[in-house]
Protein backbone atom coordinates (compact mmCIF):
# COMPACT_ATOMS: atom_id res chain seq x y z
CA UNK A 1 0.00 0.00 0.00
CA UNK A 2 1.27 3.42 -0.82
CA UNK A 3 1.96 5.82 1.99
CA UNK A 4 0.58 9.32 1.79
CA UNK A 5 3.17 11.52 0.04
CA UNK A 6 5.17 13.78 2.37
CA UNK A 7 5.49 16.53 -0.21
CA UNK A 8 3.17 18.14 -2.72
CA UNK A 9 3.34 17.72 -6.49
CA UNK A 10 5.36 20.85 -7.15
CA UNK A 11 7.95 19.90 -4.53
CA UNK A 12 8.14 16.40 -5.93
CA UNK A 13 8.69 17.82 -9.39
CA UNK A 14 11.49 20.12 -8.13
CA UNK A 15 13.10 17.26 -6.24
CA UNK A 16 13.05 15.02 -9.33
CA UNK A 17 14.56 17.86 -11.32
CA UNK A 18 17.37 18.30 -8.76
CA UNK A 19 18.31 14.62 -8.99
CA UNK A 20 18.19 14.66 -12.77
CA UNK A 21 20.18 17.89 -13.06
CA UNK A 22 22.84 16.59 -10.68
CA UNK A 23 23.30 13.37 -12.69
CA UNK A 24 23.47 15.34 -15.89
CA UNK A 25 26.06 17.75 -14.44
CA UNK A 26 28.44 15.13 -13.03
CA UNK A 27 28.33 13.22 -16.33
CA UNK A 28 28.97 16.34 -18.40
CA UNK A 29 32.67 16.72 -17.72
CA UNK A 30 32.10 20.31 -16.61
CA UNK A 31 33.35 19.89 -13.08
CA UNK A 32 32.68 23.48 -12.04
CA UNK A 33 28.94 22.73 -12.18
CA UNK A 34 29.16 20.18 -9.39
CA UNK A 35 29.76 22.39 -6.29
CA UNK A 36 26.81 24.59 -7.27
CA UNK A 37 24.39 21.86 -6.24
CA UNK A 38 25.45 22.31 -2.62
CA UNK A 39 25.04 24.81 0.20
CA UNK A 40 28.10 26.69 1.49
CA UNK A 41 28.50 24.53 4.61
CA UNK A 42 27.47 21.28 2.95
CA UNK A 43 28.70 17.80 3.67
CA UNK A 44 29.62 15.48 0.81
CA UNK A 45 30.81 11.98 1.51
CA UNK A 46 31.64 9.03 -0.67
CA UNK A 47 31.76 6.12 1.71
CA UNK A 48 32.04 2.34 1.47
CA UNK A 49 28.91 0.62 2.76
CA UNK A 50 31.12 -1.35 5.11
CA UNK A 51 32.25 1.79 6.95
CA UNK A 52 28.75 3.24 6.96
CA UNK A 53 27.12 0.16 8.44
CA UNK A 54 29.85 -0.54 10.97
CA UNK A 55 29.86 3.03 12.21
CA UNK A 56 33.38 3.84 10.98
CA UNK A 57 33.72 7.49 10.10
CA UNK A 58 36.31 7.11 7.35
CA UNK A 59 35.07 8.04 3.89
CA UNK A 60 36.79 7.68 0.54
CA UNK A 61 36.04 11.36 0.03
CA UNK A 62 34.96 13.58 2.90
CA UNK A 63 34.20 17.23 2.21
CA UNK A 64 32.65 19.63 4.68
CA UNK A 65 32.19 22.79 2.62
CA UNK A 66 31.39 23.97 -0.87
CA UNK A 67 34.97 25.27 -0.94
CA UNK A 68 36.30 21.74 -0.60
CA UNK A 69 34.14 20.66 -3.53
CA UNK A 70 35.61 23.47 -5.60
CA UNK A 71 39.10 22.32 -4.59
CA UNK A 72 38.19 18.83 -5.72
CA UNK A 73 36.86 20.12 -9.04
CA UNK A 74 40.17 21.94 -9.52
CA UNK A 75 42.08 18.78 -8.57
CA UNK A 76 40.20 16.73 -11.15
CA UNK A 77 41.14 18.97 -14.02
CA UNK A 78 44.51 20.31 -12.85
CA UNK A 79 46.36 18.18 -10.31
CA UNK A 80 45.32 14.52 -10.28
CA UNK A 81 46.92 12.49 -13.04
CA UNK A 82 44.45 9.88 -14.27
CA UNK A 83 43.24 7.97 -17.27
CA UNK A 84 40.51 9.98 -18.96
CA UNK A 85 37.10 8.38 -18.83
CA UNK A 86 33.42 9.05 -19.30
CA UNK A 87 30.98 8.33 -16.54
CA UNK A 88 27.25 7.82 -16.76
CA UNK A 89 24.92 7.95 -13.78
CA UNK A 90 21.62 6.11 -13.71
CA UNK A 91 19.68 7.31 -10.69
CA UNK A 92 16.47 5.78 -9.39
CA UNK A 93 13.46 7.74 -8.25
CA UNK A 94 14.06 9.39 -4.90
CA UNK A 95 12.20 8.25 -1.81
CA UNK A 96 11.30 11.00 0.60
CA UNK A 97 11.87 9.58 4.07
CA UNK A 98 11.12 12.61 6.17
CA UNK A 99 10.41 16.34 5.94
CA UNK A 100 11.40 18.35 8.98
CA UNK A 101 11.93 22.09 9.49
CA UNK A 102 11.89 22.62 5.76
CA UNK A 103 14.57 19.98 5.19
CA UNK A 104 13.81 17.08 2.92
CA UNK A 105 15.49 13.80 3.79
CA UNK A 106 15.51 11.60 0.72
CA UNK A 107 17.32 8.61 -0.74
CA UNK A 108 17.88 7.22 -4.21
CA UNK A 109 19.71 4.26 -5.73
CA UNK A 110 22.43 4.98 -8.22
CA UNK A 111 24.65 3.08 -10.63
CA UNK A 112 27.62 4.67 -12.33
CA UNK A 113 29.15 3.18 -15.46
CA UNK A 114 32.66 4.00 -16.58
CA UNK A 115 33.91 4.00 -20.13
CA UNK A 116 37.63 4.42 -20.73
CA UNK A 117 39.01 5.27 -24.13
CA UNK A 118 39.34 2.14 -26.31
CA UNK A 119 37.61 0.06 -23.61
CA UNK A 120 34.17 -1.41 -23.00
CA UNK A 121 31.73 0.21 -20.57
CA UNK A 122 31.82 -1.32 -17.09
CA UNK A 123 29.88 -1.05 -13.86
CA UNK A 124 31.95 1.38 -11.84
CA UNK A 125 30.27 2.31 -8.59
CA UNK A 126 26.89 1.22 -7.27
CA UNK A 127 25.13 2.48 -4.19
CA UNK A 128 22.60 4.91 -2.85
CA UNK A 129 22.43 8.57 -2.05
CA UNK A 130 21.35 9.62 1.43
CA UNK A 131 20.46 13.27 1.06
CA UNK A 132 19.38 16.28 3.01
CA UNK A 133 17.91 18.93 0.74
CA UNK A 134 17.07 22.52 1.61
CA UNK A 135 15.27 25.30 -0.20
CA UNK A 136 17.39 28.33 -1.06
CA UNK A 137 16.77 31.47 -3.15
CA UNK A 138 18.48 29.59 -6.01
CA UNK A 139 16.23 26.57 -5.60
CA UNK A 140 16.87 23.22 -3.97
CA UNK A 141 20.44 22.50 -2.81
CA UNK A 142 22.06 19.59 -1.06
CA UNK A 143 22.94 20.40 2.53
CA UNK A 144 24.26 16.88 2.70
CA UNK A 145 24.87 14.20 0.11
CA UNK A 146 26.20 10.91 1.37
CA UNK A 147 27.02 8.38 -1.35
CA UNK A 148 27.16 4.95 0.26
CA UNK A 149 28.51 2.45 -2.22
CA UNK A 150 28.11 -1.31 -2.28
CA UNK A 151 30.99 -1.80 -4.71
CA UNK A 152 33.55 -3.72 -2.68
CA UNK A 153 36.60 -2.96 -4.77
CA UNK A 154 37.11 0.38 -6.39
CA UNK A 155 38.43 -0.41 -9.87
CA UNK A 156 41.75 1.32 -9.22
CA UNK A 157 40.58 4.88 -8.73
CA UNK A 158 37.68 7.29 -8.47
CA UNK A 159 38.45 10.73 -9.80
CA UNK A 160 35.19 12.35 -10.85
CA UNK A 161 32.31 13.14 -8.50
CA UNK A 162 29.68 10.46 -7.88
CA UNK B 1 52.67 -20.83 -23.42
CA UNK B 2 56.29 -20.54 -22.38
CA UNK B 3 56.80 -17.75 -19.84
CA UNK B 4 59.28 -15.12 -20.85
CA UNK B 5 62.48 -15.77 -18.89
CA UNK B 6 63.76 -13.17 -16.45
CA UNK B 7 67.03 -11.86 -17.75
CA UNK B 8 68.95 -9.22 -15.83
CA UNK B 9 70.98 -7.01 -18.13
CA UNK B 10 73.59 -6.20 -15.47
CA UNK B 11 75.00 -7.65 -12.28
CA UNK B 12 73.15 -5.06 -10.23
CA UNK B 13 69.47 -4.32 -10.05
CA UNK B 14 69.20 -0.91 -11.64
CA UNK B 15 67.68 -2.38 -14.80
CA UNK B 16 64.68 -4.39 -13.81
CA UNK B 17 63.37 -6.85 -16.40
CA UNK B 18 59.72 -6.34 -17.35
CA UNK B 19 59.42 -10.12 -17.00
CA UNK B 20 59.60 -9.90 -13.18
CA UNK B 21 56.15 -8.33 -13.42
CA UNK B 22 54.70 -10.63 -16.08
CA UNK B 23 56.16 -14.10 -15.53
CA UNK B 24 53.50 -16.37 -14.01
CA UNK B 25 55.95 -19.04 -12.87
CA UNK B 26 57.99 -16.43 -11.11
CA UNK B 27 54.83 -15.17 -9.43
CA UNK B 28 54.13 -18.63 -7.99
CA UNK B 29 57.69 -18.80 -6.77
CA UNK B 30 57.34 -15.38 -5.14
CA UNK B 31 54.27 -16.54 -3.26
CA UNK B 32 56.15 -19.58 -1.98
CA UNK B 33 59.38 -17.85 -1.10
CA UNK B 34 58.30 -14.33 -0.12
CA UNK B 35 54.84 -14.80 1.35
CA UNK B 36 54.65 -18.38 2.63
CA UNK B 37 58.23 -18.96 3.82
CA UNK B 38 60.76 -17.01 5.89
CA UNK B 39 58.66 -13.83 5.95
CA UNK B 40 56.08 -12.19 8.17
CA UNK B 41 52.91 -10.80 6.61
CA UNK B 42 50.55 -8.16 7.93
CA UNK B 43 47.12 -9.43 8.96
CA UNK B 44 45.58 -6.51 10.82
CA UNK B 45 45.30 -4.44 13.93
CA UNK B 46 44.40 -5.71 17.38
CA UNK B 47 41.77 -2.96 17.45
CA UNK B 48 39.90 -4.85 14.72
CA UNK B 49 39.27 -7.76 17.07
CA UNK B 50 38.98 -6.18 20.51
CA UNK B 51 36.77 -8.83 22.15
CA UNK B 52 37.03 -12.56 22.76
CA UNK B 53 35.48 -14.39 19.82
CA UNK B 54 36.03 -11.51 17.38
CA UNK B 55 37.43 -12.48 14.02
CA UNK B 56 38.58 -10.83 10.83
CA UNK B 57 39.06 -12.64 7.53
CA UNK B 58 41.99 -11.42 5.48
CA UNK B 59 44.70 -12.62 3.11
CA UNK B 60 48.36 -13.57 3.20
CA UNK B 61 49.78 -13.73 -0.31
CA UNK B 62 46.84 -15.32 -2.11
CA UNK B 63 45.70 -17.50 0.81
CA UNK B 64 42.65 -16.68 2.87
CA UNK B 65 43.31 -16.56 6.62
CA UNK B 66 41.26 -15.72 9.69
CA UNK B 67 42.57 -13.66 12.59
CA UNK B 68 40.70 -14.52 15.79
CA UNK B 69 40.78 -13.58 19.43
CA UNK B 70 40.33 -16.62 21.65
CA UNK B 71 38.32 -16.70 24.87
CA UNK B 72 41.57 -16.12 26.77
CA UNK B 73 42.31 -12.98 24.75
CA UNK B 74 45.06 -14.68 22.75
CA UNK B 75 45.27 -13.79 19.05
CA UNK B 76 45.35 -16.66 16.57
CA UNK B 77 45.65 -16.78 12.81
CA UNK B 78 44.34 -19.87 11.02
CA UNK B 79 43.98 -20.70 7.37
CA UNK B 80 40.48 -20.50 5.92
CA UNK B 81 40.63 -24.01 4.50
CA UNK B 82 38.58 -26.76 6.13
CA UNK B 83 40.77 -29.71 7.10
CA UNK B 84 38.14 -32.07 5.69
CA UNK B 85 37.32 -31.14 2.10
CA UNK B 86 39.29 -27.95 1.79
CA UNK B 87 36.46 -25.47 1.56
CA UNK B 88 37.17 -21.79 2.24
CA UNK B 89 34.36 -21.90 4.77
CA UNK B 90 34.53 -18.49 6.43
CA UNK B 91 32.53 -16.10 4.24
CA UNK B 92 31.87 -13.13 6.54
CA UNK B 93 34.70 -10.66 6.70
CA UNK B 94 34.34 -9.95 10.39
CA UNK B 95 32.17 -10.92 13.32
CA UNK B 96 32.11 -12.71 16.61
CA UNK B 97 31.91 -16.48 17.01
CA UNK B 98 32.39 -19.05 19.72
CA UNK B 99 33.79 -21.52 17.20
CA UNK B 100 34.55 -21.81 13.51
CA UNK B 101 32.26 -24.16 11.65
CA UNK B 102 32.48 -25.35 8.07
CA UNK B 103 28.87 -25.58 6.86
CA UNK B 104 29.62 -28.29 4.29
CA UNK B 105 29.89 -31.17 6.80
CA UNK B 106 29.71 -29.21 10.04
CA UNK B 107 33.30 -29.76 11.11
CA UNK B 108 33.83 -27.35 13.96
CA UNK B 109 37.01 -25.78 15.21
CA UNK B 110 38.01 -23.78 18.26
CA UNK B 111 39.14 -20.19 17.63
CA UNK B 112 42.74 -21.40 17.64
CA UNK B 113 41.95 -23.86 14.84
CA UNK B 114 41.83 -27.09 16.90
CA UNK B 115 39.30 -29.56 15.59
CA UNK B 116 36.43 -29.98 18.04
CA UNK B 117 33.62 -31.78 16.35
CA UNK B 118 33.18 -34.18 13.44
CA UNK B 119 29.62 -35.37 12.71
CA UNK B 120 29.24 -39.15 12.37
CA UNK B 121 32.78 -39.64 13.60
CA UNK B 122 31.70 -42.86 15.32
CA UNK B 123 29.21 -43.76 12.61
CA UNK B 124 25.43 -43.91 12.69
CA UNK B 125 23.55 -46.68 14.44
CA UNK B 126 20.80 -48.21 12.33
CA UNK B 127 19.00 -51.53 12.84
CA UNK B 128 21.41 -52.59 15.55
CA UNK B 129 24.56 -51.97 13.60
CA UNK B 130 26.89 -49.02 13.26
CA UNK B 131 27.38 -47.69 9.76
CA UNK B 132 30.37 -45.72 8.63
CA UNK B 133 32.35 -43.46 10.93
CA UNK B 134 35.95 -42.35 10.74
CA UNK B 135 38.69 -44.99 10.87
CA UNK B 136 39.64 -46.12 14.39
CA UNK B 137 42.96 -44.29 14.18
CA UNK B 138 41.29 -40.95 13.42
CA UNK B 139 42.83 -38.37 15.75
CA UNK B 140 41.28 -34.86 15.83
CA UNK B 141 44.70 -33.47 16.73
CA UNK B 142 45.88 -34.28 13.20
CA UNK B 143 43.02 -32.46 11.53
CA UNK B 144 42.89 -28.93 12.83
CA UNK B 145 42.96 -25.82 10.69
CA UNK B 146 46.43 -24.81 9.59
CA UNK B 147 47.58 -22.59 12.41
CA UNK B 148 50.05 -19.81 11.65
CA UNK B 149 52.78 -18.31 13.76
CA UNK B 150 51.59 -14.99 15.16
CA UNK B 151 53.41 -11.91 16.41
CA UNK B 152 51.88 -8.67 17.62
CA UNK B 153 53.68 -5.44 18.39
CA UNK B 154 52.25 -2.02 19.19
CA UNK B 155 48.77 -3.22 18.26
CA UNK B 156 49.77 -4.55 14.82
CA UNK B 157 49.38 -8.25 14.08
CA UNK B 158 51.59 -10.25 11.75
CA UNK B 159 51.48 -13.93 10.86
CA UNK B 160 53.57 -16.47 9.01
CA UNK B 161 52.89 -19.90 7.54
CA UNK B 162 56.51 -20.63 8.41
CA UNK B 163 56.92 -21.51 12.09
CA UNK B 164 60.69 -21.28 11.69
CA UNK B 165 60.54 -17.61 10.66
CA UNK B 166 62.87 -15.25 12.56
CA UNK B 167 61.34 -13.29 15.46
CA UNK B 168 59.38 -10.26 14.18
CA UNK B 169 61.82 -7.77 15.71
CA UNK B 170 64.79 -9.46 14.01
CA UNK B 171 62.81 -9.65 10.80
CA UNK B 172 62.31 -5.89 10.82
CA UNK B 173 65.82 -5.13 11.99
CA UNK B 174 66.74 -2.32 14.41
CA UNK B 175 66.52 0.56 11.90
CA UNK B 176 63.00 -0.17 10.73
CA UNK B 177 61.90 -1.21 14.20
CA UNK B 178 62.79 2.27 15.45
CA UNK B 179 60.37 3.88 12.99
CA UNK B 180 57.75 1.21 13.57
CA UNK B 181 57.86 1.83 17.32
CA UNK B 182 57.61 5.57 16.76
CA UNK B 183 54.23 5.12 15.07
CA UNK B 184 52.99 2.18 17.12
CA UNK B 185 54.31 3.30 20.47
CA UNK B 186 51.98 1.27 22.66
CA UNK B 187 48.98 3.59 22.71
CA UNK B 188 45.77 1.78 21.89
CA UNK B 189 44.74 2.26 18.29
CA UNK B 190 41.24 3.24 17.22
CA UNK B 191 39.79 2.10 13.93
CA UNK B 192 38.60 4.85 11.57
CA UNK B 193 37.66 2.59 8.66
CA UNK B 194 38.66 1.00 5.37
CA UNK B 195 39.18 1.78 1.73
CA UNK B 196 39.53 -1.05 -0.77
CA UNK B 197 40.78 -0.82 -4.31
CA UNK B 198 41.81 -3.28 -6.98
CA UNK B 199 44.88 -2.24 -8.90
CA UNK B 200 45.58 -4.05 -12.17
CA UNK B 201 49.34 -4.22 -11.77
CA UNK B 202 51.96 -6.48 -10.25
CA UNK B 203 52.04 -6.26 -6.44
CA UNK B 204 55.75 -5.34 -6.32
CA UNK B 205 54.96 -2.06 -8.08
CA UNK B 206 53.21 -0.85 -4.94
CA UNK B 207 56.26 -1.66 -2.81
CA UNK B 208 58.35 0.21 -5.37
CA UNK B 209 55.98 3.17 -5.37
CA UNK B 210 56.66 3.70 -1.67
CA UNK B 211 60.39 3.10 -2.15
CA UNK B 212 60.50 5.77 -4.81
CA UNK B 213 61.00 9.28 -3.41
CA UNK B 214 61.64 10.57 -6.95
CA UNK B 215 57.97 10.67 -7.99
CA UNK B 216 56.00 12.26 -5.08
CA UNK B 217 57.25 15.78 -5.70
CA UNK B 218 56.66 15.42 -9.43
CA UNK B 219 53.50 13.37 -9.89
CA UNK B 220 51.69 14.66 -6.82
CA UNK B 221 51.10 18.36 -7.35
CA UNK B 222 49.66 18.79 -3.87
CA UNK B 223 52.84 17.54 -2.22
CA UNK B 224 54.95 20.08 -4.04
CA UNK B 225 52.66 23.06 -3.88
CA UNK B 226 52.03 22.70 -0.15
CA UNK B 227 55.57 21.63 0.71
CA UNK B 228 54.49 18.26 2.08
CA UNK B 229 57.00 16.31 0.05
CA UNK B 230 59.65 18.12 -1.89
CA UNK B 231 63.05 17.23 -3.18
CA UNK B 232 64.56 19.94 -0.98
CA UNK B 233 62.81 18.90 2.23
CA UNK B 234 65.13 17.51 4.85
CA UNK B 235 64.94 13.78 4.29
CA UNK B 236 66.51 10.39 4.86
CA UNK B 237 66.19 6.97 3.26
CA UNK B 238 66.78 4.04 5.59
CA UNK B 239 66.78 0.26 5.08
CA UNK B 240 67.15 -2.97 7.02
CA UNK B 241 70.38 -4.88 6.48
CA UNK B 242 68.78 -7.06 3.79
CA UNK B 243 67.48 -3.96 1.96
CA UNK B 244 64.00 -5.48 1.76
CA UNK B 245 62.29 -3.03 4.13
CA UNK B 246 62.66 0.71 3.97
CA UNK B 247 61.65 4.00 5.50
CA UNK B 248 61.41 7.29 3.65
CA UNK B 249 61.59 10.07 6.20
CA UNK B 250 60.78 13.64 5.32
CA UNK B 251 60.43 16.85 7.29
CA UNK B 252 58.26 19.61 5.97
CA UNK B 253 59.84 23.07 5.73
CA UNK B 254 59.52 25.04 8.97
CA UNK B 255 57.37 27.85 7.63
CA UNK B 256 54.74 25.39 6.52
CA UNK B 257 56.02 25.59 3.00
CA UNK B 258 59.48 24.38 2.16
CA UNK B 259 62.08 27.07 1.73
CA UNK B 260 63.09 28.25 -1.70
CA UNK B 261 61.05 28.58 -4.82
CA UNK B 262 59.17 25.34 -5.30
CA UNK B 263 59.27 25.86 -9.02
CA UNK B 264 63.08 25.88 -8.88
CA UNK B 265 63.09 22.58 -7.07
CA UNK B 266 60.73 20.62 -9.22
CA UNK B 267 61.72 22.21 -12.50
CA UNK B 268 58.46 20.89 -13.87
CA UNK B 269 55.09 22.05 -14.95
CA UNK B 270 53.12 20.00 -12.41
CA UNK B 271 53.87 22.67 -9.81
CA UNK B 272 50.97 25.11 -9.52
CA UNK B 273 52.43 28.29 -8.03
CA UNK B 274 49.08 30.03 -8.00
CA UNK B 275 47.13 27.16 -6.48
CA UNK B 276 45.16 28.25 -3.44
CA UNK B 277 42.72 26.13 -1.52
CA UNK B 278 39.19 27.43 -1.18
CA UNK B 279 39.06 25.50 2.07
CA UNK B 280 42.43 25.13 3.81
CA UNK B 281 41.05 22.61 6.32
CA UNK B 282 42.36 19.83 4.04
CA UNK B 283 45.76 20.80 5.40
CA UNK B 284 44.95 21.78 8.96
CA UNK B 285 48.15 20.20 10.19
CA UNK B 286 48.82 20.01 13.93
CA UNK B 287 52.13 18.48 15.05
CA UNK B 288 51.87 15.59 17.51
CA UNK B 289 54.33 14.77 20.30
CA UNK B 290 54.98 11.25 19.01
CA UNK B 291 56.44 12.60 15.75
CA UNK B 292 59.67 13.40 17.61
CA UNK B 293 62.43 10.85 17.18
CA UNK B 294 65.70 11.83 18.83
CA UNK B 295 66.44 15.35 17.65
CA UNK B 296 64.28 14.89 14.53
CA UNK B 297 60.63 15.72 14.07
CA UNK B 298 59.67 14.05 10.78
CA UNK B 299 56.34 15.09 9.28
CA UNK B 300 56.17 12.05 7.02
CA UNK B 301 57.52 8.55 7.43
CA UNK B 302 56.57 6.02 4.78
CA UNK B 303 57.60 2.49 5.72
CA UNK B 304 57.58 -0.49 3.38
CA UNK B 305 57.64 -3.77 5.23
CA UNK B 306 58.40 -6.41 2.66
CA UNK B 307 56.40 -8.03 1.17
CA UNK B 308 52.92 -7.27 2.42
CA UNK B 309 52.40 -3.87 3.97
CA UNK B 310 53.03 -0.15 3.97
CA UNK B 311 52.78 1.95 7.11
CA UNK B 312 51.88 5.54 6.40
CA UNK B 313 52.38 8.68 8.39
CA UNK B 314 51.74 11.77 6.30
CA UNK B 315 51.36 14.60 8.79
CA UNK B 316 48.22 13.71 10.80
CA UNK B 317 47.03 10.92 8.52
CA UNK B 318 48.10 7.44 9.58
CA UNK B 319 47.16 4.17 7.92
CA UNK B 320 48.23 0.67 7.05
CA UNK B 321 48.09 -0.35 3.40
CA UNK B 322 47.83 -4.09 2.87
CA UNK B 323 49.03 -5.63 -0.40
CA UNK B 324 47.08 -8.74 -1.44
CA UNK B 325 48.34 -10.18 -4.74
CA UNK B 326 45.91 -11.85 -7.12
CA UNK B 327 47.94 -13.37 -9.91
CA UNK B 328 50.95 -11.63 -11.40
CA UNK B 329 48.95 -8.79 -12.90
CA UNK B 330 46.71 -7.47 -10.10
CA UNK B 331 46.45 -6.93 -6.39
CA UNK B 332 43.90 -5.75 -3.91
CA UNK B 333 45.04 -2.81 -1.84
CA UNK B 334 43.32 -2.39 1.49
CA UNK B 335 43.73 0.80 3.51
CA UNK B 336 43.02 0.79 7.22
CA UNK B 337 42.98 4.27 8.68
CA UNK B 338 43.38 4.53 12.40
CA UNK B 339 43.88 6.97 15.24
CA UNK B 340 44.95 6.75 18.86
CA UNK B 341 42.85 6.37 21.97
CA UNK B 342 43.92 9.75 23.32
CA UNK B 343 42.90 11.65 20.16
CA UNK B 344 40.57 14.58 20.74
CA UNK B 345 37.44 14.72 18.57
CA UNK B 346 39.17 17.54 16.65
CA UNK B 347 42.18 15.33 15.95
CA UNK B 348 39.91 12.55 14.71
CA UNK B 349 38.17 14.98 12.34
CA UNK B 350 41.57 16.22 11.20
CA UNK B 351 42.74 12.67 10.42
CA UNK B 352 39.50 12.02 8.51
CA UNK B 353 39.85 15.23 6.48
CA UNK B 354 43.51 14.63 5.68
CA UNK B 355 42.49 11.13 4.52
CA UNK B 356 41.16 12.96 1.44
CA UNK B 357 44.73 13.05 0.22
CA UNK B 358 45.04 9.27 0.33
CA UNK B 359 43.23 6.15 -0.80
CA UNK B 360 41.70 5.28 -4.18
CA UNK B 361 40.25 8.76 -4.70
CA UNK B 362 42.93 10.69 -2.83
CA UNK B 363 44.41 13.93 -4.11
CA UNK B 364 47.88 12.35 -4.02
CA UNK B 365 47.26 8.59 -4.01
CA UNK B 366 44.74 8.10 -6.79
CA UNK B 367 47.47 8.72 -9.33
CA UNK B 368 49.74 6.04 -7.82
CA UNK B 369 47.26 3.33 -8.76
CA UNK B 370 46.92 4.84 -12.20
CA UNK B 371 50.66 4.85 -12.97
CA UNK B 372 50.97 1.27 -11.71
CA UNK B 373 48.20 0.16 -14.06
CA UNK B 374 49.81 1.83 -17.07
CA UNK B 375 53.24 0.40 -16.22
CA UNK B 376 51.82 -3.11 -16.12
CA UNK B 377 50.01 -2.44 -19.39
CA UNK B 378 53.33 -1.77 -21.09
CA UNK B 379 55.22 -4.61 -19.35
CA UNK B 380 52.78 -7.15 -20.80
CA UNK B 381 53.49 -6.01 -24.34
CA UNK B 382 57.27 -6.43 -24.29
CA UNK B 383 58.50 -8.67 -21.46
CA UNK B 384 62.04 -8.72 -22.90
CA UNK B 385 62.52 -5.06 -22.04
CA UNK B 386 63.49 -3.56 -18.67
CA UNK B 387 62.94 -0.48 -16.54
CA UNK B 388 65.73 1.96 -15.76
CA UNK B 389 66.21 2.87 -12.11
CA UNK B 390 69.56 4.64 -11.97
CA UNK B 391 68.71 7.93 -10.29
CA UNK B 392 71.42 8.43 -7.69
CA UNK B 393 73.64 5.73 -9.22
CA UNK B 394 73.53 1.97 -9.62
CA UNK B 395 74.41 0.86 -6.12
CA UNK B 396 72.38 0.41 -2.95
CA UNK B 397 72.78 2.43 0.23
CA UNK B 398 71.08 4.73 2.69
CA UNK B 399 71.01 8.44 1.87
CA UNK B 400 70.25 11.80 3.45
CA UNK B 401 68.36 13.01 0.42
CA UNK B 402 65.62 11.69 -1.80
CA UNK B 403 67.08 12.20 -5.25
CA UNK B 404 67.68 8.51 -5.71
CA UNK B 405 66.06 5.19 -6.60
CA UNK B 406 68.34 3.27 -4.26
CA UNK B 407 65.51 1.67 -2.25
CA UNK B 408 64.08 0.05 -5.37
CA UNK B 409 67.50 -1.30 -6.28
CA UNK B 410 67.83 -2.54 -2.71
CA UNK B 411 64.55 -4.42 -2.84
CA UNK B 412 65.56 -6.18 -6.04
CA UNK B 413 68.98 -7.02 -4.63
CA UNK B 414 67.10 -8.91 -1.92
CA UNK B 415 64.61 -10.31 -4.43
CA UNK B 416 67.42 -11.72 -6.57
CA UNK B 417 69.08 -13.29 -3.54
CA UNK B 418 65.89 -15.10 -2.53
CA UNK B 419 64.49 -15.90 -5.95
CA UNK B 420 67.65 -16.96 -7.78
CA UNK B 421 68.93 -19.12 -4.96
Interface residues (C-beta under 8 A of the other chain):
Chain A: X46 X48 X50 X51 X54 X56 X57 X58 X59 X60 X61 X62 X63 X64 X65 X66 X67 X68 X70 X71 X74 X75 X78 X79 X80 X81 X82 X83 X152 X153 X154 X155 X156 X157 X158 X159
Chain B: X93 X94 X191 X192 X193 X194 X195 X196 X197 X198 X199 X200 X219 X221 X222 X270 X272 X275 X277 X278 X279 X281 X282 X332 X337 X348 X352 X353 X355 X356 X359 X360 X361 X363 X366 X367 X369 X370 X371 X373 X374
